[in-house]
Amino acid sequence: MIPGIALLTLPITDGFTASMAVVGVTALGSYAATAGLSTAAVVAGRRRAIGRVMGGFHSVASFGMIAVSLAAGLIYDTVGIQAMFIGARFVTLGLLPVVWSLLRLPPKQPL
């Protein structure tokens, strides 16, 4: 939540020091979120099939890093920098229910 609020303040921040503070808070939050999601994936994988869950988790994470970087560059070049932060907000909020529903799936039954 705190990194999200920090991200919202970045477009209205003028000054290098203030924007570096916002980026630092955002980075700390994203590392904590990544560790939390990895832990949730391991827990879910132990209940189901660890290879599929972890393989899918890391594949999606890798694809996301590449696709988001390309999309951010295109948005920046065509619309402007503020649109990237507004778009990131909506993408993050839109994916939260998806992640939540995936974590709530019933465990796989043994054969």
Backbone as JSON, one array per atom type, in Angstrom:
{
  "sequence": "MIPGIALLTLPITDGFTASMAVVGVTALGSYAATAGLSTAAVVAGRRRAIGRVMGGFHSVASFGMIAVSLAAGLIYDTVGIQAMFIGARFVTLGLLPVVWSLLRLPPKQPL",
  "N": [[0.82, -1.19, 0.0], [1.9, 1.27, 0.83], [4.06, 1.65, -1.07], [2.42, 1.98, -3.34], [1.08, 4.38, -2.78], [3.29, 6.04, -2.69], [4.07, 5.85, -5.35], [1.96, 7.16, -6.57], [2.52, 9.78, -5.85], [4.77, 10.43, -7.29], [4.53, 11.63, -10.0], [3.88, 14.28, -9.35], [6.01, 15.27, -8.02], [8.65, 17.55, -7.75], [11.95, 17.74, -8.2], [15.05, 16.21, -7.68], [15.98, 14.84, -5.36], [13.64, 14.36, -3.83], [12.2, 12.77, -5.63], [13.91, 10.57, -5.79], [13.65, 9.56, -3.21], [10.99, 8.73, -3.27], [11.16, 6.75, -5.26], [12.87, 4.98, -3.94], [11.26, 4.11, -1.76], [9.25, 2.86, -3.23], [10.74, 0.82, -4.48], [11.54, -0.72, -2.26], [9.06, -1.67, -1.42], [8.3, -3.16, -3.67], [10.19, -5.19, -3.69], [9.55, -6.48, -1.3], [6.98, -7.31, -1.95], [7.54, -9.1, -4.04], [8.99, -11.09, -2.69], [6.98, -11.96, -0.96], [5.06, -12.91, -2.8], [6.53, -14.99, -3.96], [6.8, -16.69, -1.78], [4.09, -17.31, -1.35], [3.64, -18.68, -3.74], [5.26, -20.93, -3.39], [4.01, -22.14, -1.19], [1.48, -22.65, -2.32], [2.33, -24.33, -4.34], [3.28, -26.57, -2.97], [0.93, -27.7, -2.13], [-0.17, -28.43, -4.5], [1.22, -29.0, -7.49], [4.48, -28.59, -7.4], [6.43, -28.07, -9.36], [5.01, -27.17, -11.65], [3.69, -24.92, -10.6], [5.8, -23.23, -9.65], [7.31, -23.0, -12.0], [5.44, -21.76, -13.69], [5.01, -19.4, -12.2], [7.56, -18.11, -12.25], [7.93, -17.88, -15.01], [5.83, -16.16, -15.77], [6.57, -13.92, -14.26], [9.05, -13.25, -15.45], [8.26, -12.75, -18.11], [6.58, -10.6, -17.6], [8.39, -8.62, -16.73], [9.76, -8.05, -19.1], [7.69, -7.4, -20.96], [6.37, -5.27, -19.68], [8.37, -3.34, -19.57], [8.78, -2.78, -22.3], [6.18, -1.88, -22.98], [5.97, 0.35, -21.29], [7.93, 2.02, -22.36], [6.84, 2.51, -24.92], [4.43, 3.8, -24.2], [5.44, 6.04, -22.88], [6.78, 7.34, -24.98], [4.66, 7.93, -26.72], [2.43, 9.03, -25.28], [3.23, 10.28, -22.84], [4.98, 10.88, -19.73], [3.4, 10.91, -17.37], [1.2, 9.34, -17.94], [2.18, 6.75, -17.8], [2.42, 6.22, -15.05], [-0.19, 6.43, -14.2], [-1.35, 4.37, -15.7], [0.05, 2.16, -14.62], [-1.0, 2.05, -12.07], [-3.68, 1.22, -12.55], [-3.27, -1.26, -13.79], [-2.02, -2.72, -11.74], [-4.02, -2.68, -9.73], [-6.01, -4.0, -11.14], [-4.95, -6.57, -11.44], [-4.83, -7.6, -8.88], [-7.28, -8.94, -7.95], [-7.11, -11.22, -9.58], [-4.73, -12.53, -8.79], [-5.43, -13.01, -6.12], [-7.62, -14.76, -6.44], [-6.35, -16.94, -7.64], [-4.7, -17.8, -5.58], [-6.58, -18.78, -3.87], [-7.56, -21.15, -4.89], [-8.74, -24.53, -4.7], [-6.83, -27.21, -3.18], [-4.87, -29.55, -5.1], [-6.05, -32.8, -5.69], [-4.69, -35.91, -4.64], [-3.75, -38.68, -6.82]],
  "CA": [[0.0, 0.0, 0.0], [2.77, 2.45, 0.91], [4.67, 1.91, -2.38], [1.4, 2.49, -4.25], [0.89, 5.8, -2.47], [4.51, 6.72, -3.14], [4.02, 5.9, -6.81], [1.01, 8.21, -6.95], [3.11, 11.11, -5.63], [5.93, 10.66, -8.16], [4.33, 12.61, -11.08], [3.77, 15.67, -8.87], [7.23, 15.6, -7.29], [9.67, 18.24, -8.53], [13.22, 17.7, -7.5], [15.71, 14.91, -7.79], [16.05, 14.17, -4.06], [12.31, 13.87, -3.47], [11.82, 11.66, -6.5], [14.71, 9.4, -5.4], [13.03, 9.01, -2.0], [9.78, 8.01, -3.7], [11.6, 5.54, -5.96], [13.39, 4.08, -2.91], [10.13, 3.49, -1.07], [8.6, 1.97, -4.19], [11.6, -0.36, -4.67], [11.44, -1.56, -1.06], [7.76, -2.33, -1.46], [8.23, -4.17, -4.73], [10.98, -6.35, -3.26], [8.76, -7.18, -0.29], [5.88, -7.97, -2.65], [8.09, -10.24, -4.78], [9.28, -12.15, -1.72], [5.69, -12.48, -0.5], [4.45, -13.71, -3.87], [7.32, -16.21, -4.08], [6.41, -17.54, -0.66], [2.74, -17.8, -1.64], [3.75, -19.65, -4.81], [5.81, -22.16, -2.81], [2.95, -22.75, -0.38], [0.49, -23.19, -3.26], [2.97, -25.43, -5.06], [3.35, -27.76, -2.1], [-0.41, -28.3, -2.09], [-0.54, -28.88, -5.84], [2.39, -29.54, -8.18], [5.47, -27.52, -7.19], [7.11, -27.74, -10.61], [4.13, -26.35, -12.5], [3.42, -23.63, -9.96], [7.0, -22.39, -9.66], [7.63, -22.71, -13.4], [4.49, -20.74, -14.15], [5.26, -18.15, -11.48], [8.76, -17.44, -12.75], [7.71, -17.54, -16.41], [5.0, -14.96, -15.82], [7.37, -12.81, -13.74], [10.03, -12.86, -16.48], [7.53, -12.12, -19.22], [6.09, -9.3, -17.13], [9.49, -7.64, -16.72], [10.07, -7.66, -20.48], [6.53, -6.76, -21.59], [6.08, -3.97, -19.05], [9.41, -2.4, -20.0], [8.46, -2.36, -23.67], [4.95, -1.09, -22.96], [6.25, 1.64, -20.65], [8.65, 2.84, -23.33], [5.89, 2.96, -25.94], [3.51, 4.78, -23.61], [6.21, 7.26, -22.62], [7.06, 8.02, -26.25], [3.45, 8.37, -27.41], [1.49, 9.8, -24.46], [3.94, 11.08, -21.86], [5.42, 10.15, -18.54], [2.35, 10.77, -16.35], [0.31, 8.25, -18.33], [2.76, 5.49, -17.34], [2.1, 6.0, -13.64], [-1.64, 6.19, -14.12], [-1.56, 3.02, -16.22], [0.58, 1.18, -13.66], [-1.99, 1.95, -10.98], [-4.82, 0.42, -12.96], [-2.84, -2.64, -14.03], [-1.81, -3.35, -10.44], [-5.32, -2.9, -9.09], [-6.75, -4.99, -11.92], [-4.39, -7.9, -11.26], [-4.99, -8.07, -7.51], [-8.29, -10.0, -7.82], [-6.65, -12.43, -10.27], [-3.78, -13.2, -7.89], [-6.19, -13.46, -4.96], [-8.42, -15.94, -6.8], [-5.43, -18.05, -7.87], [-4.23, -18.3, -4.28], [-7.71, -19.39, -3.17], [-7.98, -22.37, -5.54], [-8.63, -25.7, -3.81], [-5.63, -28.02, -3.43], [-4.98, -30.65, -6.06], [-6.29, -34.07, -5.02], [-3.76, -36.95, -5.12], [-4.36, -39.74, -7.64]],
  "C": [[0.88, 1.26, 0.0], [3.5, 2.69, -0.41], [3.67, 2.43, -3.41], [1.14, 3.97, -4.04], [2.11, 6.6, -2.92], [4.53, 6.87, -4.65], [3.05, 6.97, -7.3], [1.6, 9.6, -6.8], [4.24, 11.43, -6.61], [5.67, 11.66, -9.29], [4.25, 14.05, -10.6], [5.0, 16.12, -8.08], [8.18, 16.36, -8.2], [10.94, 18.27, -7.69], [13.76, 16.29, -7.49], [15.69, 14.16, -6.45], [14.7, 13.6, -3.65], [11.9, 12.7, -4.35], [12.65, 10.41, -6.2], [14.16, 8.76, -4.13], [11.79, 8.2, -2.36], [10.16, 6.71, -4.4], [12.16, 4.52, -4.96], [12.28, 3.37, -2.15], [9.42, 2.5, -1.98], [9.42, 0.69, -4.39], [11.53, -1.28, -3.46], [10.12, -2.33, -1.05], [7.69, -3.41, -2.52], [9.06, -5.39, -4.37], [10.23, -7.15, -2.2], [7.61, -7.93, -0.95], [6.38, -9.2, -3.41], [8.4, -11.4, -3.84], [7.98, -12.78, -1.2], [5.01, -13.35, -1.54], [5.21, -15.01, -4.09], [6.95, -17.2, -2.98], [5.02, -18.13, -0.89], [2.77, -18.85, -2.74], [4.3, -20.98, -4.3], [4.75, -22.89, -1.99], [1.89, -23.39, -1.28], [1.06, -24.39, -4.01], [3.07, -26.7, -4.25], [2.0, -28.46, -2.03], [-0.79, -28.88, -3.44], [0.67, -29.59, -6.46], [3.45, -28.45, -8.2], [6.15, -27.11, -8.5], [6.28, -26.84, -11.51], [3.91, -24.97, -11.9], [4.64, -22.71, -10.03], [7.44, -22.04, -11.08], [6.73, -21.64, -13.98], [4.74, -19.39, -13.51], [6.45, -17.41, -12.07], [8.65, -17.08, -14.24], [6.9, -16.25, -16.55], [5.78, -13.75, -15.33], [8.38, -12.32, -14.78], [9.36, -12.18, -17.66], [7.05, -10.73, -18.83], [7.18, -8.24, -17.14], [9.8, -7.14, -18.13], [8.91, -6.87, -21.09], [6.25, -5.39, -21.0], [7.13, -2.94, -19.45], [9.14, -1.89, -21.41], [7.22, -1.48, -23.72], [5.19, 0.28, -22.35], [6.99, 2.57, -21.61], [7.73, 3.36, -24.43], [4.93, 4.02, -25.41], [4.22, 6.1, -23.37], [6.43, 8.05, -23.91], [5.8, 8.58, -26.9], [2.58, 9.31, -26.58], [2.19, 10.75, -23.5], [4.17, 10.31, -20.58], [4.3, 9.97, -17.51], [1.4, 9.63, -16.68], [0.85, 6.9, -17.87], [2.38, 5.21, -15.9], [0.62, 5.76, -13.43], [-1.96, 4.78, -14.61], [-1.08, 1.94, -15.26], [-0.37, 0.99, -12.5], [-3.11, 1.01, -11.36], [-4.45, -1.03, -13.23], [-2.67, -3.37, -12.71], [-3.14, -3.64, -9.76], [-6.14, -3.95, -9.83], [-6.24, -6.41, -11.72], [-4.55, -8.44, -9.85], [-6.08, -9.13, -7.37], [-7.87, -11.32, -8.5], [-5.72, -13.22, -9.37], [-4.51, -13.77, -6.68], [-6.98, -14.73, -5.29], [-7.53, -17.15, -7.07], [-4.93, -18.65, -6.56], [-5.34, -19.01, -3.51], [-8.22, -20.67, -3.84], [-7.85, -23.55, -4.58], [-7.38, -26.51, -4.15], [-5.9, -29.16, -4.42], [-5.12, -31.96, -5.27], [-5.28, -35.12, -5.54], [-4.49, -38.04, -5.91], [-4.61, -40.98, -6.86]]
}
